[in-house]
Amino acid sequence: MKTLALLILASLLPIVSFAQVPTGRDPNFTSSLNPQFNSAINPEFNSSINPQFTSSLNPEFNSAINPQFTSSLNPEFNSAINPKFTSGLNPEFTSKLNPKISKWKGFYLFSTKAEWIGIFVLVRNDFLLVFSPGGEWIGYLVSNGDGGFNWFGLEGNWKGYLISNSGGQWNLFTTKAKWIAFTT
């Protein structure tokens, strides 16, 4: 019975450690990471990182970073950036990209209210995978070639974009420039 309990506990440990945000990366414990307390990383207070005020950051006004106008940025037209066609970008084929079973590098994703909503796993400098807090693969991010990333769902549908928050982390926006999340 003890052996069975130890085996069950051992199989749960990676899930438990994956499902916890380290205090130093949690904006609820580290106020400098929290846009509610640090206006420099909050696009509602810092117009230089807000695509509603800085058109060069906004794909609606900058076609060079818009995957609807630049096919090389669109995984529906560029199979090299589509994990359905490139197994090295797909965590279902490349286990080292799966945060549930491998050590990962990347970012924790939080809602604007500092609720943990996911992680971004760094695959390459120009490509990240998006996972739910439970480790379910839900999307990916592709470099826009100008310092930011475009966010896609698993089917390749464009959902939004990621912009540097000037503090070494990122802010996530919908395609309509609504700020919805940030990373630590």
Helices and strands as residue ranges (DSSP letters): H 2-18, G 23-25, G 31-33, G 39-41, G 47-49, G 55-57, G 63-65, G 71-73, G 79-81, G 87-89, G 95-97, E 106-111, E 116-124, E 127-131, E 137-143, E 149-153, E 158-164, E 170-174, E 179-183
